[in-house]
Each structure stands twice: as structure tokens, then as C-alpha cells.
Amino acid sequence: MARAITEEEYRALAGFRQELREFLSLSETAAQDAGLTPQQHQALLAIRAAPKAVLIGELARQLALRPNSVTGLVDRLAKQGLVERRETERDRRRVPVSLTSRGEELIENLADAHRGELRRIRPLLANLLLRI
């Protein structure tokens, strides 16, 4: 049987969740200021983090969405000039998606702002995790 959670652990859990929510709120605001939805921001980040152009199915798995939802998401990003599809002759169902130079620039600016905030809250989060 697991031991009871202490009052200190409850406070640490509450503090950790609060910091995560504040970070996500900052992230959503930054995305909106850049003309993106939070989901579009996450998609751009996932595409940028991939070692090569990513397929819709893989992107759907990473975003925990259905492939048809991701297809619409990619359509909207492509319309904004942030991503491009590279159709292949071999299999038209497997279309790799990659960032355009405009998409690269946008995600770099957003990532830089997020990195700064994460570096700011890292000691606090680490302290809270140690108390759990």
C-alpha cells in the first residue's frame, strides 16, 4: 500500500501545476500574438523537431490527433506559407511535410521566447519536483 501524501507534497503538486498552467498560458498568448493557434504552434514545433520531413500520420501521433484533423491543420499552415508538402511519385498517400523558411523563422522566434521562460522557471520547477 502506498504511503499517504503529505501536506508538503500537496503544496508542491499544486505549485507545479500552477507553474505549468502559467507557462501554457504564456505559450498560448505567444502563439496568438504570432497569428497561430496553440495547436498550429505545436504542429510547427513537432515538424521542426523531426530529423526529416514528417508524414501526416506521424504528426497525428505526436499531436494526439486523428490524421484527417492533422490534414486540415497542415492545409491551414500551408495556406499561411508556413509549411509545404512534398508529394512523391512512389506513394501519394505518404506526403512528407516540412517547414518553409517563413515557418522556420516563426518557430525559431517562438522557441526562443519559450526557452527564456523555461530557463527562468527551471529552478522553481526543479525545487517543486524535489518536494514531491
Buried (B, 14 or more C-beta within 10 A) or exposed (E): EEEEEEEEEEEBBEBBEEBEEEBEEBBBEBBEEBEBEBBBBBBBBBBBEBEEBBBBEBBBBBBEBEEEEBBEBBEBBBEBEBBBBEEEEEEEEEBBBBBBEEBBEBBEEBBEBBEEBEEEBEEEBEEBEEEB
